[in-house]
Amino acid sequence: MELTLLNLPVLGLVELPWWGYVVITLMVTHITIASITIYLHRFGAHRALHLHPVTQHLFRFWLWFATGTVTREWVAVHRRHHAKVETEEDPHSPQIHGIKKLLAEGYELYRAGAADPNTLEKYGFGMPNDWVEHNVYRKSFLGIAALCILNVVLFGAIGLVMWVVMMLWQPVFAAGVINGLGHWSGYRNFEVQDASTNLVPWGILIGGEELPNNHHAYPSSARLSNRWYEFDIGWAYIKIMEFFGLARVKKVAPRPHLVPSKSTADLDTLKALLINRFQIMSNYAKTVLAQVHQEELQRDGADRTMLKSARRLLAREESLLNPEAKARLHAALAESQALAVVYEYKQRLQSIWQERSMTQEGLLQALEEWCVQAEQSGIRALQEFARRLPSYSTQPAPA
Protein backbone atom coordinates (compact mmCIF):
# COMPACT_ATOMS: atom_id res chain seq x y z
CA MET A 1 0.00 0.00 0.00
CA GLU A 2 1.33 3.43 -0.94
CA LEU A 3 2.13 5.67 2.02
CA THR A 4 0.08 8.90 2.16
CA LEU A 5 -0.87 11.41 4.84
CA LEU A 6 -4.19 9.57 5.18
CA ASN A 7 -2.72 6.17 5.96
CA LEU A 8 0.40 7.40 7.83
CA PRO A 9 -1.22 6.70 11.24
CA VAL A 10 -1.77 3.08 10.15
CA LEU A 11 1.48 2.30 8.33
CA GLY A 12 4.01 4.82 9.65
CA LEU A 13 7.19 5.96 7.93
CA VAL A 14 9.07 2.73 8.70
CA GLU A 15 7.83 -0.74 7.89
CA LEU A 16 9.55 -3.68 9.60
CA PRO A 17 9.03 -7.43 10.01
CA TRP A 18 7.26 -8.34 13.25
CA TRP A 19 10.49 -9.17 15.00
CA GLY A 20 11.88 -5.73 14.11
CA TYR A 21 9.20 -4.04 16.20
CA VAL A 22 9.95 -6.43 19.07
CA VAL A 23 13.69 -5.66 18.90
CA ILE A 24 13.15 -1.90 18.88
CA THR A 25 10.74 -2.12 21.81
CA LEU A 26 13.18 -4.21 23.82
CA MET A 27 16.05 -1.84 22.97
CA VAL A 28 14.08 1.20 24.15
CA THR A 29 12.96 -0.49 27.35
CA HIS A 30 16.49 -1.69 28.06
CA ILE A 31 17.90 1.81 27.63
CA THR A 32 15.23 2.99 30.05
CA ILE A 33 16.15 0.33 32.62
CA ALA A 34 19.85 1.16 32.23
CA SER A 35 19.07 4.84 32.77
CA ILE A 36 17.11 4.05 35.93
CA THR A 37 19.75 1.82 37.50
CA ILE A 38 22.78 3.92 36.54
CA TYR A 39 21.49 7.48 36.78
CA LEU A 40 18.57 7.45 39.21
CA HIS A 41 19.67 4.63 41.47
CA ARG A 42 23.44 4.31 41.66
CA PHE A 43 24.32 7.92 40.84
CA GLY A 44 21.32 9.89 42.12
CA ALA A 45 20.12 8.02 45.20
CA HIS A 46 23.42 6.58 46.46
CA ARG A 47 26.21 8.65 44.86
CA ALA A 48 28.14 5.46 44.16
CA LEU A 49 29.68 6.99 41.03
CA HIS A 50 30.28 10.31 39.36
CA LEU A 51 28.80 11.00 35.92
CA HIS A 52 30.00 13.52 33.36
CA PRO A 53 27.54 16.47 33.16
CA VAL A 54 26.69 15.61 29.54
CA THR A 55 25.97 12.00 30.53
CA GLN A 56 23.77 13.18 33.39
CA HIS A 57 21.70 15.35 31.09
CA LEU A 58 21.30 12.63 28.48
CA PHE A 59 19.95 10.30 31.16
CA ARG A 60 17.60 13.02 32.45
CA PHE A 61 16.28 13.67 28.96
CA TRP A 62 15.75 10.00 28.21
CA LEU A 63 13.89 9.30 31.44
CA TRP A 64 11.62 12.31 30.84
CA PHE A 65 11.06 11.26 27.24
CA ALA A 66 10.57 7.52 27.84
CA THR A 67 8.94 7.43 31.29
CA GLY A 68 8.05 10.92 32.49
CA THR A 69 10.10 10.25 35.64
CA VAL A 70 11.05 13.27 37.74
CA THR A 71 14.56 12.72 39.15
CA ARG A 72 13.97 14.32 42.55
CA GLU A 73 10.80 12.32 43.15
CA TRP A 74 12.32 8.95 42.27
CA VAL A 75 15.45 9.54 44.35
CA ALA A 76 13.51 10.81 47.37
CA VAL A 77 11.18 7.80 47.42
CA HIS A 78 14.10 5.39 47.09
CA ARG A 79 16.13 7.05 49.84
CA ARG A 80 13.11 6.91 52.13
CA HIS A 81 12.76 3.20 51.33
CA HIS A 82 16.31 2.57 52.58
CA ALA A 83 15.89 4.79 55.63
CA LYS A 84 12.58 3.20 56.69
CA VAL A 85 12.91 -0.25 55.13
CA GLU A 86 10.24 -2.82 56.11
CA THR A 87 8.44 -0.36 58.42
CA GLU A 88 5.10 1.43 58.12
CA GLU A 89 7.01 4.40 56.67
CA ASP A 90 8.57 2.33 53.86
CA PRO A 91 6.82 3.55 50.68
CA HIS A 92 6.73 0.12 49.05
CA SER A 93 7.49 -2.83 51.31
CA PRO A 94 5.68 -6.10 50.50
CA GLN A 95 6.25 -7.06 54.14
CA ILE A 96 3.95 -4.18 55.09
CA HIS A 97 1.61 -3.77 52.11
CA GLY A 98 1.57 -7.40 50.95
CA ILE A 99 3.08 -8.91 47.81
CA LYS A 100 -0.18 -8.81 45.84
CA LYS A 101 -0.53 -5.07 46.33
CA LEU A 102 3.09 -4.48 45.28
CA LEU A 103 2.68 -6.52 42.11
CA ALA A 104 -0.67 -4.99 41.21
CA GLU A 105 -0.28 -1.44 42.55
CA GLY A 106 3.46 -0.91 43.01
CA TYR A 107 3.49 2.15 40.78
CA GLU A 108 0.58 3.69 42.70
CA LEU A 109 2.53 3.24 45.96
CA TYR A 110 5.51 4.97 44.35
CA ARG A 111 3.30 7.85 43.18
CA ALA A 112 1.86 8.21 46.69
CA GLY A 113 5.38 8.48 48.09
CA ALA A 114 6.43 10.96 45.41
CA ALA A 115 3.41 13.16 46.18
CA ASP A 116 4.43 13.56 49.84
CA PRO A 117 6.12 16.99 50.23
CA ASN A 118 7.86 15.86 53.44
CA THR A 119 9.50 12.98 51.57
CA LEU A 120 10.71 15.30 48.82
CA GLU A 121 12.00 17.86 51.32
CA LYS A 122 13.84 15.37 53.53
CA TYR A 123 15.18 12.91 50.97
CA GLY A 124 15.25 14.80 47.65
CA PHE A 125 18.33 16.89 48.37
CA GLY A 126 21.12 17.31 45.82
CA MET A 127 18.92 16.66 42.79
CA PRO A 128 18.71 18.84 39.63
CA ASN A 129 16.96 22.13 40.28
CA ASP A 130 17.72 24.13 37.13
CA TRP A 131 15.47 25.92 34.63
CA VAL A 132 15.11 22.84 32.40
CA GLU A 133 14.04 20.72 35.37
CA HIS A 134 11.36 23.20 36.45
CA ASN A 135 10.03 24.12 33.02
CA VAL A 136 10.45 20.91 31.01
CA TYR A 137 11.38 17.74 32.88
CA ARG A 138 8.83 18.14 35.68
CA LYS A 139 6.08 18.25 33.04
CA SER A 140 6.02 14.46 32.79
CA PHE A 141 3.19 14.24 30.26
CA LEU A 142 5.15 16.18 27.62
CA GLY A 143 7.89 13.57 27.38
CA ILE A 144 5.70 10.49 27.15
CA ALA A 145 3.31 12.27 24.77
CA ALA A 146 6.26 13.11 22.49
CA LEU A 147 7.36 9.47 22.53
CA CYS A 148 3.84 8.34 21.68
CA ILE A 149 3.62 10.72 18.71
CA LEU A 150 7.07 9.68 17.46
CA ASN A 151 6.14 6.00 17.68
CA VAL A 152 2.96 6.49 15.68
CA VAL A 153 4.71 8.61 13.04
CA LEU A 154 7.50 6.08 12.61
CA PHE A 155 5.58 2.80 12.96
CA GLY A 156 1.90 3.61 12.60
CA ALA A 157 -0.70 1.73 14.64
CA ILE A 158 1.84 -0.85 15.84
CA GLY A 159 3.83 2.07 17.25
CA LEU A 160 0.99 2.75 19.67
CA VAL A 161 1.19 -0.85 20.90
CA MET A 162 4.96 -0.45 21.29
CA TRP A 163 4.41 2.74 23.30
CA VAL A 164 2.01 0.97 25.67
CA VAL A 165 4.62 -1.75 26.31
CA MET A 166 7.27 0.91 26.90
CA MET A 167 5.02 2.68 29.41
CA LEU A 168 4.26 -0.54 31.29
CA TRP A 169 7.87 -1.74 31.47
CA GLN A 170 8.98 0.48 34.36
CA PRO A 171 5.87 0.07 36.57
CA VAL A 172 5.86 -3.71 36.09
CA PHE A 173 9.56 -4.46 36.51
CA ALA A 174 10.77 -1.60 38.72
CA ALA A 175 7.77 -0.91 40.95
CA GLY A 176 6.36 -4.46 40.92
CA VAL A 177 9.12 -7.01 40.44
CA ILE A 178 12.08 -5.26 42.12
CA ASN A 179 10.24 -3.54 44.97
CA GLY A 180 7.86 -6.48 45.41
CA LEU A 181 9.53 -9.80 44.66
CA GLY A 182 12.94 -8.37 45.57
CA HIS A 183 11.75 -8.22 49.19
CA TRP A 184 9.74 -11.41 49.12
CA SER A 185 11.26 -14.31 47.21
CA GLY A 186 14.76 -15.35 46.14
CA TYR A 187 18.14 -16.15 47.68
CA ARG A 188 20.21 -14.15 50.17
CA ASN A 189 23.97 -13.73 50.17
CA PHE A 190 23.87 -11.51 53.26
CA GLU A 191 21.70 -11.56 56.37
CA VAL A 192 20.83 -7.88 56.48
CA GLN A 193 18.08 -6.65 58.81
CA ASP A 194 15.49 -6.43 56.07
CA ALA A 195 13.77 -8.98 53.83
CA SER A 196 15.67 -8.16 50.62
CA THR A 197 16.51 -11.06 48.32
CA ASN A 198 18.35 -11.60 45.05
CA LEU A 199 15.88 -12.71 42.39
CA VAL A 200 18.37 -14.41 40.05
CA PRO A 201 22.18 -14.28 39.84
CA TRP A 202 22.20 -12.74 36.36
CA GLY A 203 21.17 -9.09 36.27
CA ILE A 204 20.42 -8.49 32.60
CA LEU A 205 16.71 -7.92 31.98
CA ILE A 206 16.40 -5.31 34.76
CA GLY A 207 19.91 -3.89 34.43
CA GLY A 208 21.40 -5.60 37.50
CA GLU A 209 18.52 -4.63 39.77
CA GLU A 210 17.76 -8.33 40.11
CA LEU A 211 20.18 -8.29 43.09
CA PRO A 212 18.46 -6.29 45.89
CA ASN A 213 20.00 -8.28 48.75
CA ASN A 214 23.51 -7.43 47.62
CA HIS A 215 22.43 -3.81 47.25
CA HIS A 216 20.90 -3.57 50.71
CA ALA A 217 24.09 -4.98 52.23
CA TYR A 218 26.20 -2.38 50.39
CA PRO A 219 23.88 0.40 49.19
CA SER A 220 26.69 2.77 48.21
CA SER A 221 28.37 0.22 45.92
CA ALA A 222 28.29 0.96 42.18
CA ARG A 223 28.49 -2.79 41.51
CA LEU A 224 25.47 -4.85 42.51
CA SER A 225 26.93 -8.30 41.81
CA ASN A 226 29.03 -9.85 44.58
CA ARG A 227 29.58 -13.57 44.01
CA TRP A 228 31.73 -14.91 41.16
CA TYR A 229 28.70 -16.40 39.42
CA GLU A 230 26.63 -13.20 39.54
CA PHE A 231 26.46 -10.76 36.65
CA ASP A 232 25.40 -7.11 36.74
CA ILE A 233 25.03 -5.65 33.26
CA GLY A 234 24.62 -2.18 34.72
CA TRP A 235 28.13 -2.49 36.15
CA ALA A 236 29.41 -3.48 32.71
CA TYR A 237 27.89 -0.32 31.22
CA ILE A 238 29.45 1.80 33.99
CA LYS A 239 32.90 0.36 33.29
CA ILE A 240 32.49 1.10 29.57
CA MET A 241 31.50 4.69 30.37
CA GLU A 242 34.43 4.96 32.77
CA PHE A 243 36.79 3.84 30.00
CA PHE A 244 35.58 6.74 27.85
CA GLY A 245 35.75 9.27 30.68
CA LEU A 246 31.97 9.54 31.05
CA ALA A 247 31.82 8.05 34.55
CA ARG A 248 34.03 7.49 37.57
CA VAL A 249 33.33 4.82 40.18
CA LYS A 250 33.51 6.14 43.73
CA LYS A 251 32.80 3.02 45.76
CA VAL A 252 32.18 -0.72 45.45
CA ALA A 253 31.46 -3.39 48.02
CA PRO A 254 34.62 -4.33 49.97
CA ARG A 255 36.49 -7.55 49.33
CA PRO A 256 37.91 -9.31 52.43
CA HIS A 257 41.69 -9.08 52.73
CA LEU A 258 43.44 -11.71 54.82
CA VAL A 259 47.00 -11.74 56.15
CA PRO A 260 47.69 -15.44 56.94
CA SER A 261 50.68 -14.66 59.18
CA LYS A 262 48.54 -12.50 61.47
CA SER A 263 47.42 -14.52 64.52
CA THR A 264 46.43 -11.80 67.01
CA ALA A 265 43.50 -9.44 66.65
CA ASP A 266 44.28 -5.71 66.70
CA LEU A 267 42.47 -2.47 65.84
CA ASP A 268 43.11 -3.12 62.15
CA THR A 269 41.37 -6.48 62.54
CA LEU A 270 38.44 -4.78 64.26
CA LYS A 271 38.11 -2.23 61.47
CA ALA A 272 38.29 -4.98 58.83
CA LEU A 273 35.57 -6.95 60.63
CA LEU A 274 33.29 -3.91 60.72
CA ILE A 275 33.83 -3.27 57.01
CA ASN A 276 33.40 -6.93 55.99
CA ARG A 277 30.83 -7.97 58.58
CA PHE A 278 28.29 -9.27 56.07
CA GLN A 279 30.85 -11.43 54.26
CA ILE A 280 32.22 -12.67 57.58
CA MET A 281 28.79 -13.74 58.83
CA SER A 282 28.08 -15.37 55.48
CA ASN A 283 31.34 -17.29 55.87
CA TYR A 284 30.40 -18.21 59.45
CA ALA A 285 27.11 -19.64 58.22
CA LYS A 286 28.87 -21.81 55.64
CA THR A 287 31.93 -22.96 57.59
CA VAL A 288 30.55 -23.20 61.11
CA LEU A 289 26.75 -23.37 61.25
CA ALA A 290 26.35 -25.59 58.18
CA GLN A 291 29.26 -27.84 59.19
CA VAL A 292 28.02 -28.38 62.75
CA HIS A 293 24.48 -28.89 61.49
CA GLN A 294 25.70 -31.61 59.15
CA GLU A 295 27.65 -33.30 61.94
CA GLU A 296 24.62 -33.20 64.23
CA LEU A 297 22.48 -34.90 61.58
CA GLN A 298 24.88 -37.87 61.76
CA ARG A 299 24.76 -38.02 65.56
CA ASP A 300 23.16 -41.13 67.04
CA GLY A 301 19.76 -40.37 68.48
CA ALA A 302 19.41 -37.02 66.74
CA ASP A 303 15.94 -35.84 65.74
CA ARG A 304 16.84 -35.44 62.07
CA THR A 305 13.44 -34.15 61.02
CA MET A 306 13.60 -31.34 63.52
CA LEU A 307 17.20 -30.47 62.69
CA LYS A 308 16.56 -30.44 58.94
CA SER A 309 13.60 -28.09 59.37
CA ALA A 310 15.88 -25.54 61.08
CA ARG A 311 18.81 -25.65 58.64
CA ARG A 312 18.08 -22.34 56.90
CA LEU A 313 16.87 -20.70 60.09
CA LEU A 314 20.30 -20.97 61.73
CA ALA A 315 21.76 -18.36 59.37
CA ARG A 316 18.64 -16.22 59.02
CA GLU A 317 18.53 -12.77 60.63
CA GLU A 318 16.56 -13.56 63.79
CA SER A 319 14.49 -10.37 63.73
CA LEU A 320 12.95 -11.53 60.43
CA LEU A 321 11.70 -14.86 61.78
CA ASN A 322 8.00 -15.26 62.43
CA PRO A 323 6.82 -16.94 65.67
CA GLU A 324 6.47 -20.36 64.03
CA ALA A 325 10.01 -20.19 62.60
CA LYS A 326 11.43 -19.04 65.94
CA ALA A 327 9.75 -21.99 67.66
CA ARG A 328 11.29 -24.45 65.18
CA LEU A 329 14.71 -22.84 65.60
CA HIS A 330 14.62 -22.92 69.39
CA ALA A 331 13.41 -26.53 69.34
CA ALA A 332 16.39 -27.50 67.17
CA LEU A 333 18.80 -25.63 69.45
CA ALA A 334 17.33 -27.44 72.46
CA GLU A 335 17.86 -30.74 70.61
CA SER A 336 21.54 -30.04 69.85
CA GLN A 337 23.97 -28.56 72.38
CA ALA A 338 26.63 -28.06 69.69
CA LEU A 339 24.22 -26.09 67.50
CA ALA A 340 23.13 -24.03 70.50
CA VAL A 341 26.77 -23.15 71.21
CA VAL A 342 27.67 -22.06 67.66
CA TYR A 343 24.38 -20.15 67.35
CA GLU A 344 25.17 -18.29 70.59
CA TYR A 345 28.64 -17.44 69.26
CA LYS A 346 27.06 -16.15 66.06
CA GLN A 347 24.88 -13.76 68.06
CA ARG A 348 27.80 -12.68 70.25
CA LEU A 349 29.95 -11.92 67.22
CA GLN A 350 27.18 -9.85 65.65
CA SER A 351 26.71 -7.93 68.88
CA ILE A 352 30.31 -6.67 68.70
CA TRP A 353 29.68 -4.50 65.64
CA GLN A 354 26.13 -3.66 66.70
CA GLU A 355 27.43 -2.16 69.95
CA ARG A 356 27.32 1.65 69.83
CA SER A 357 28.42 2.69 73.31
CA MET A 358 31.80 0.93 73.63
CA THR A 359 35.17 2.42 72.72
CA GLN A 360 37.37 0.82 70.06
CA GLU A 361 39.52 -0.65 72.83
CA GLY A 362 36.42 -2.13 74.47
CA LEU A 363 35.25 -3.64 71.20
CA LEU A 364 38.71 -5.08 70.56
CA GLN A 365 38.72 -6.67 74.01
CA ALA A 366 35.30 -8.19 73.31
CA LEU A 367 36.62 -9.61 70.03
CA GLU A 368 39.71 -11.07 71.69
CA GLU A 369 37.54 -12.71 74.38
CA TRP A 370 35.26 -14.12 71.69
CA CYS A 371 38.23 -15.69 69.87
CA VAL A 372 39.75 -17.16 73.05
CA GLN A 373 36.47 -18.63 74.23
CA ALA A 374 35.62 -19.95 70.76
CA GLU A 375 38.95 -21.78 70.64
CA GLN A 376 38.14 -23.33 74.02
CA SER A 377 34.69 -24.49 72.86
CA GLY A 378 35.86 -27.90 71.70
CA ILE A 379 33.90 -27.53 68.44
CA ARG A 380 36.39 -27.88 65.62
CA ALA A 381 34.60 -25.76 63.00
CA LEU A 382 34.21 -22.91 65.50
CA GLN A 383 37.83 -23.22 66.63
CA GLU A 384 39.12 -23.01 63.06
CA PHE A 385 36.97 -19.97 62.35
CA ALA A 386 38.24 -18.25 65.53
CA ARG A 387 41.87 -18.89 64.55
CA ARG A 388 41.25 -17.42 61.10
CA LEU A 389 39.36 -14.33 62.27
CA PRO A 390 42.42 -12.27 63.40
CA SER A 391 43.91 -12.57 59.88
CA TYR A 392 41.30 -10.16 58.49
CA SER A 393 42.89 -6.84 57.64
CA THR A 394 41.99 -3.63 55.85
CA GLN A 395 43.01 -3.36 52.22
CA PRO A 396 46.54 -1.91 51.86
CA ALA A 397 46.70 1.44 50.09
CA PRO A 398 47.57 1.13 46.37
CA ALA A 399 51.22 1.77 45.60
N, C-alpha and C positions, 0 to 999 in steps of 0.2 A: 504494500500500500504506500502511495506517495505521501511524504510528510508535508502537511500544510499547517497553517495557524489553527485550523479547525480541529485537526486530529492530534495536534501537539500534546495536549493533556493525556491522550491515550497512549501514543507511541513514544514520545520524548525524542530528544535529539540523538540519543545513543541507544542502539539496539544490540543486545547481548544474548548469548545462550543462557538458559536458566541458571547454570552454575556460575556464570559471570556475575549475576545479580547477588548470588549467595556470597561469592568471594568479596565483592565490594562491601556488602553489609558487614561481613565478619572483619574486614580490614578497618572499617570505620569504628566499629564497636571495640576493636582491640586497641586502636589509638586512644579511644576514650578511656578505657580501663587503664592503659599505661599512663595517661595524663593524671588520672585520679590517684593512682598509687605513688607515682613519682612526685608530682607537683603538690597535690592537696595533702597527701598523707605523709610521705617521708620528708618532703621539704617544708610544707606549710605547717602541719600540725606538730611535727617532732624535730624539725631543724636538724635532721640527720645528715643533710648534705647542703652544699651551696650550689645554686643554679645561676648561670650567666643571665643578666637582665633580659637579653633578647629571648633566651629559652623560657624564662618565666612568663614573658608576655605572650609568647606563642601558646604555651599551655593555657593561660588565662583565656585567650581568644577561643581556643578549641573547645574548652569546657563550656563557655558561654554559647558558642555556636552549636555544639552537639548535645548539650544537656541542659543548658540554662542554669548551671550551678553557680552560685555566688560564693566566692572563695572564703570570705569571712564567716559565712554561715556554716559551711561544711566543716571548716577547721574548728570553730567554736563547739559544735555538737560533738565532734570526735574527741576534743580535749576533755570535755565534760564527761564523756563515756569513760575515759581512762581515770579521771579523778574520782568518779562515783561508781565505778564498775560493780555490777551485780547488786546495786542498792536501788531503793525507790527513786533516787535521783538520776539513775542511769537512763539516758534517753531511749535506749533500745536494747535492753537485756531480755533474752528469752527466759532467763531464770525468774524474772519479775513479771513480764508481760505474757509469757507463754510462747512456745515455739510456733504454734499455729498463727498467732497474731503477728509475729515477726515475719513469717513467710507470706502472709496475706496482706499485711498492712505495714510492713517495715518502712516504706517510703513515707507513709502518713505519720509515723512516729518521728522520723527524721524531720519532717516539715514542722511538726509541733515543737520540737526542740529548737529549730532554727527561728521560729517565730517568737521565742522567749527573749525579751530584751535583756534580762539579767544574764542569760547564757552568753549572748553576744558581747555584752559589756565585760564580763569576767574572763571569758575564754577566747574572745576573738581578737586579742591584741596582736600587733605586729603584722597585720594583713594589709593588702593594698587599699589605699584610701585616696587615690588620685582622681583627677577629673574623669578619666575614662571609666573608672570603676563606678563612680556616682551616676554618670550620665548615659553609660552604655551597658556595662556588664551587669549592673544590678537590675536592668530591665530584661529579665530572663526570657520573656515571651518573644522578644525580638530575635534572639539567636536561634531558638528552635523553629520559629516561623520561617526564618531565612533558609534554614536547612531543609525544611519541608518544601518550600518553593523551588529550591535548587534541585531537589530529588525529582520532583514532578517534571520540571523543565528538561532534565537530563534523561530520565527513564520513563516518563509518562505515569500511567496508573500504577505500575509495579513499583515505581519510586515512592508512592504513598505507603505501600505495604512495607517497603524497606525502612521508611522513616518511622513507622510504628514500632518495628523491631528495634531500631536504634534507640527510641525513647524508652522502651521497656527494659533494655539491657541493664542499665544502671540500677533502677529500682529492684529488679529481680535478683541480680547477682550481688550488688553491693549492699543494698538495704536488707534484702531477704536472706540470701545464702551466707554472706560473710558475717553480718551482724546476728543472724539467727542461728544457722547450723554451726557457725564458727564458735559459738558458745554453748553448744548442745551435744554435738556428736563428732567423733573423730578420735585421734590419738594425741597423747601429750608427751612432749619431750621433757617439760619442766613443770614441777608442781607449784605453780604460782597460786596466789590466794584468790583466784577467780576461776570461772568455769571454761576458760578459753581452750579450744582444741585446734589441732591441725587437721584440715579436711582430707587432704591427700599430700603426698610428699612432693608432687611436681606442680609448681605454681606457674601455669602457662595461661590457662583460659581466663583467669581473673588477675593476671599480672603479678603473681607472687602472693596475693592476698589470701591464698588458700592456707596460709600458715599463721593463723592468729595466735596460737599458743607461743610460738617462738617470739612473735612480736610483743606479746604482753610480758614476756620475761625480760626482753631488751627493747623497750619501745623507742629508744633513741638510735637504734641501729639502722643503717641504710640498707643492710642486707637482711632479708627475712628468713632465708634458709640457714640451717645450722648444722644438720647432720650431712655426712658425705653423700648420702643417697638423695638428698633433697635438692630441688632446683627452683630458683627464683628468677623468672625471666625479667622481672623489673630490675633486679640487680644487674643482669647482663646489659640492659639498656643504659643503666647508669654508668657502667664501666666504659661503654662505647662513647657516651657523651663526655666522660672524663678524659678519654683519649684525645678527643677533639677540642678540649678546653671549654666545654659547655657546662661542665659540672665538676664539683670537687667534693669527695666524700669526707665528712667530718668525723663520723663515728660508726663503728660496727661492733657487734657483740664480741666480748673478749674470748680469747682462746686460752685455756689453762696452760701455764708454763711451769714445768717441774724441773727441779735441780736434784737429781738422784743422790748426790753426795750430802745433801742437807738432811740432818737427822733430828734437829732440835727446832721447835717452833720459835719464831721471833716476830717482831712487829711487821716485817715484810710478809711473813706467812699469814698473819692476821689480815693484812690488807688484801692479799691475794685471795683469801677465803671469802672475804666480803664481796670482792669483785666477781668471783667465779662461783658464788654460792649455789646457783641453780644447777650448774654442771656438776658440782661436787655432790649435791643431794641426788642427782640423777645417777651418778656413779655409785653412791652408797646403796641406792635401791637395787642396782644390778649386781654389785659385787658382795654386798652383805645381806640385805633383806631377801633377795631372790635365792642366794646360795643357802642361807640358813633355812629358808622355807622348803627348799628341795631336800635338804638333809632331814628335816623333821617329817616330811612325807614318808621317808624310808624307815623312820623309827618304829620299833615294835610297839604295838598298842596305840599308835597314833590314830586319831579320828580324821582320816584322810578327807572325808567329805567336807567336814567343817574347815579344815585347813585350806583345801582347794578353793572354797567359796570366799576366802579372805585374801587370796594371793594378790589381787590388784589393789585391795584396800590398804595393804601395808605401806605402799608408796604414796597413796593418795593424800593430798592436803586434807587434814582432818576436819577443818572448818567447813569443807564442802560435802562432808558425808551426811546423809539423812539419818534419822534415828534407827531405821532398820539396818543400814550399812554399819553404823557404829556398834550396834548390838552384835552383828556377825563378827566384826573385827575384835571386839573385846572377848567374845567367846573363844575365838581362835587363840588370842593371847593367853587366856586362862588355861587353854589346853596345852600350850607349849611354853615352857619357861625360857628356852633359848630365844624364841621369837619375841617374847615379852621384853627380854633384856635388850636385844638389838633395836626394838621399836622404841624403847625408852632412850637409848643412846641417840637414835635419830632425832627425837624431840629435843634432847638436851643440846645437840649440836646446832639445831635450828635456833634455839633460844639464844645462843651466843650472838648471832648477828641481828636478832630481833630486839636485843637489849638496847635501850636508849639512854639509860642513866649512868652506866658504868664508864670509867675512863678506859683508854686504850690498854693501859697496864692491867686493869682489872679484867678486861676481855681476854687479854693474852694469858693471864693466870688461869682463867676459866678454860681456855683451850688446852693449856698444858695439863690441867687436871683431867680433862676429858680424855686426852691421849693416854695418860698414865693409867687411868682406871680402865679404859678400853683394852689396853694391853694386858691387864690383870684379869680380864673377864673370863678367860679360858675358852672363848669362842674364836676359832681360828680366823674366820672371814673378817670378824671385827678387829682382831689383833693386827692383821695384815693391813687393813684400811688405816688404822691408827698409826702404824709405822710409816705409811706412805704420806699421810696428811701433812707433816712438816715440810715435805719437799716442794709444796706449792709455793710459787714465788711470783712476784709481779714481772711483767715483761720488761726485759732490759731495753734501755733507750737505744734507738737505731744509731749506728756508728756514723 
